[in-house]
Amino acid sequence: MRCPYCKEEDDRVIDSRASADGFVIRRRRLCQVCDRRFTTYERIEQTPLRVIKKDQSRVPFDQERLLRGLLKACEKLDIPMEELENVVDRVERQCLDAFDKEVSSRVIGELVMEELRAIDKVAYVRFASVYREFRDLSHFKEFLDDLLRDLEGVDGGGGRT
């Protein structure tokens, strides 16, 4: 490994730790030439996941884009950023586990909706209203009626949405 400071290749690992999920190893290194420390990360090399959009075009899976969509749905709600980042990680992991190289944007949208439904009903409805592209108010009302029926079944009708 080349030192980022002096560009020499003479270093040694002084500490190694696995990340919480076990998919990344963090290594602290010491340059034997300039005596400075730096950190490297070791990850499994994977074929990048590609997303098949509605128009059948293919684009790389983009965590930042997914996070921006979640932030929009959760705007002005009390949902910690770390929780939204965890949603992105879980959705990406599910896609990588279930699909070899490509996944439909429809599948990603459904996974995100499942996650948001468990976190916050308002964020869930906001995301669904954009993702499902309701053609008119009657379709949106049907969606909300279904959600309210499900909530009444879960909490006896007196719960908060």
Contacts in CASP RR format, 6 or more apart in sequence:
PFRMAT RR
TARGET T0000
AUTHOR 0000-0000-0000
METHOD contacts of the structure
MODEL  1
MRCPYCKEEDDRVIDSRASADGFVIRRRRLCQVCDRRFTTYERIEQTPLR
VIKKDQSRVPFDQERLLRGLLKACEKLDIPMEELENVVDRVERQCLDAFD
KEVSSRVIGELVMEELRAIDKVAYVRFASVYREFRDLSHFKEFLDDLLRD
LEGVDGGGGRT
1 9 0 8 1.000
1 11 0 8 1.000
1 29 0 8 1.000
1 40 0 8 1.000
2 8 0 8 1.000
2 9 0 8 1.000
3 9 0 8 1.000
3 10 0 8 1.000
3 11 0 8 1.000
3 29 0 8 1.000
3 31 0 8 1.000
3 33 0 8 1.000
3 34 0 8 1.000
3 36 0 8 1.000
3 38 0 8 1.000
4 38 0 8 1.000
5 31 0 8 1.000
5 34 0 8 1.000
5 36 0 8 1.000
5 38 0 8 1.000
6 31 0 8 1.000
6 33 0 8 1.000
6 34 0 8 1.000
6 36 0 8 1.000
8 31 0 8 1.000
8 32 0 8 1.000
8 33 0 8 1.000
8 34 0 8 1.000
10 31 0 8 1.000
10 32 0 8 1.000
10 33 0 8 1.000
11 29 0 8 1.000
11 30 0 8 1.000
11 31 0 8 1.000
11 32 0 8 1.000
11 38 0 8 1.000
12 29 0 8 1.000
12 30 0 8 1.000
12 32 0 8 1.000
13 27 0 8 1.000
13 28 0 8 1.000
13 29 0 8 1.000
14 28 0 8 1.000
14 29 0 8 1.000
14 30 0 8 1.000
14 37 0 8 1.000
15 27 0 8 1.000
15 28 0 8 1.000
16 25 0 8 1.000
16 26 0 8 1.000
16 27 0 8 1.000
16 28 0 8 1.000
17 25 0 8 1.000
17 26 0 8 1.000
18 24 0 8 1.000
18 25 0 8 1.000
18 26 0 8 1.000
19 25 0 8 1.000
19 26 0 8 1.000
21 89 0 8 1.000
23 43 0 8 1.000
23 44 0 8 1.000
24 41 0 8 1.000
24 42 0 8 1.000
24 43 0 8 1.000
25 41 0 8 1.000
25 42 0 8 1.000
26 39 0 8 1.000
26 40 0 8 1.000
26 41 0 8 1.000
27 39 0 8 1.000
27 40 0 8 1.000
27 41 0 8 1.000
27 42 0 8 1.000
28 37 0 8 1.000
28 38 0 8 1.000
28 39 0 8 1.000
29 37 0 8 1.000
29 38 0 8 1.000
29 39 0 8 1.000
29 40 0 8 1.000
30 36 0 8 1.000
30 37 0 8 1.000
31 37 0 8 1.000
31 38 0 8 1.000
46 96 0 8 1.000
47 100 0 8 1.000
47 101 0 8 1.000
48 60 0 8 1.000
48 61 0 8 1.000
49 60 0 8 1.000
49 61 0 8 1.000
49 92 0 8 1.000
49 95 0 8 1.000
49 96 0 8 1.000
49 99 0 8 1.000
49 101 0 8 1.000
49 102 0 8 1.000
49 103 0 8 1.000
50 58 0 8 1.000
50 59 0 8 1.000
50 60 0 8 1.000
50 61 0 8 1.000
50 101 0 8 1.000
50 102 0 8 1.000
50 103 0 8 1.000
51 58 0 8 1.000
51 59 0 8 1.000
51 60 0 8 1.000
51 61 0 8 1.000
51 62 0 8 1.000
51 102 0 8 1.000
51 103 0 8 1.000
51 104 0 8 1.000
51 105 0 8 1.000
51 108 0 8 1.000
52 58 0 8 1.000
52 102 0 8 1.000
52 103 0 8 1.000
52 104 0 8 1.000
52 105 0 8 1.000
53 59 0 8 1.000
53 105 0 8 1.000
54 105 0 8 1.000
54 106 0 8 1.000
58 102 0 8 1.000
61 92 0 8 1.000
61 95 0 8 1.000
61 103 0 8 1.000
63 88 0 8 1.000
63 92 0 8 1.000
66 88 0 8 1.000
66 91 0 8 1.000
66 92 0 8 1.000
66 108 0 8 1.000
66 112 0 8 1.000
67 84 0 8 1.000
67 85 0 8 1.000
67 88 0 8 1.000
69 127 0 8 1.000
70 84 0 8 1.000
70 87 0 8 1.000
70 88 0 8 1.000
70 112 0 8 1.000
70 116 0 8 1.000
70 123 0 8 1.000
70 127 0 8 1.000
71 84 0 8 1.000
72 126 0 8 1.000
72 130 0 8 1.000
73 116 0 8 1.000
73 123 0 8 1.000
73 124 0 8 1.000
73 126 0 8 1.000
73 127 0 8 1.000
73 130 0 8 1.000
74 84 0 8 1.000
74 120 0 8 1.000
74 123 0 8 1.000
74 126 0 8 1.000
75 126 0 8 1.000
77 120 0 8 1.000
77 122 0 8 1.000
77 123 0 8 1.000
79 119 0 8 1.000
79 120 0 8 1.000
79 123 0 8 1.000
83 119 0 8 1.000
87 112 0 8 1.000
87 115 0 8 1.000
87 116 0 8 1.000
87 119 0 8 1.000
90 115 0 8 1.000
91 108 0 8 1.000
91 111 0 8 1.000
91 112 0 8 1.000
91 115 0 8 1.000
94 111 0 8 1.000
95 103 0 8 1.000
95 107 0 8 1.000
95 108 0 8 1.000
95 111 0 8 1.000
99 107 0 8 1.000
109 131 0 8 1.000
112 127 0 8 1.000
112 131 0 8 1.000
113 124 0 8 1.000
113 127 0 8 1.000
113 128 0 8 1.000
113 131 0 8 1.000
116 123 0 8 1.000
116 124 0 8 1.000
116 127 0 8 1.000
117 124 0 8 1.000
121 147 0 8 1.000
121 151 0 8 1.000
121 161 0 8 1.000
122 161 0 8 1.000
124 147 0 8 1.000
125 143 0 8 1.000
125 144 0 8 1.000
125 147 0 8 1.000
128 143 0 8 1.000
129 140 0 8 1.000
132 139 0 8 1.000
132 143 0 8 1.000
134 140 0 8 1.000
134 143 0 8 1.000
147 161 0 8 1.000
148 161 0 8 1.000
151 157 0 8 1.000
151 159 0 8 1.000
151 161 0 8 1.000
152 158 0 8 1.000
END
